Amino acid sequence: MTIYSHSRLSTFEQCPLRFKYKYIDKIIPEIEKSIEAHLGNIVHDTLEWVYNSVKNEKKTPTLDEIITYYSIKWQDEFSEEILIVKKQLSEKDYFNKGVEFLINYYTKHQPFQDGTIECEKKILIKLNETGEYKLQGFIDRLVHNLKTGEYEVHDYKTASYLPTKEKIDKDRQLALYSIAIKELFGQDKEVILIWHYLAHNTKIISKRTNEQLTQLKKDTVELIKKIELTTEFPANKSILCNWCEYKNICPMFNKQEIPKENFTEIKKEPINTKEKKLDIWD
Ligand code: SF4
């Protein structure tokens, strides 16, 4: 039995060939990661440290301490191999973006005492009764709001894209996570889904009904069945290829003859590039 993750599913939807390289052939890419992924990781790590300090050490870090932690982490984990696609921006520009995100977040949310239960909480979602289909994930931060009694699933986004509320109301990832929270704490519990769009210093809130979650489980099982029955993995060329860790071996970008079955048409409808980037950086 394969335990799926949201990123595994979205990689298949974005480009079946990339899915094959990553999850079937398990090719270790030459490109370590993108600078956007580095920024996202370090900001996530910093906010995890902040909330854990409050929860475990009963101490709210100062803004100076937060920026110091972020700076050290950035340096420790930075390498010259990290891919910068947008050549007009430098490492320093990305570093400064993170500083700005953290200053804004600190101003809005300190002293960070909101009932946080756990950061980076690992969850396992049973998608069907027999347990044949399971999905694993990590919640950036889980909160039990003692004022409202609700559980809150918090997710940080560092990309510049800001989706519409309609789009967020259809988002799959956090909705799947809310299934796990209801399994843990009770089906009658209210679960609120909160996305922090740090580049916009704003948050978007959504929730799902139990009926919507039941349908989501069915749809996700269907997608997994489709993946498991797939034998052809065509390339799906798009703007996202610029961030693909397999671009250097992909037939779409190499001179060798590309087998016909490895092609799909580039989508005719306009691609919302920023929205797609969000998927690849998750
Ligand atoms: S470069 Fe593009 S088409 Fe090729 S595997 Fe990556 S995402 Fe797919």
Residues whose N, C-alpha, C, O or C-beta is under 5 A from the ligand:
A	BS01	SF4	C15 L17 R18 A235 N236 K237 C241 C244 Y246 K247 C250 M252
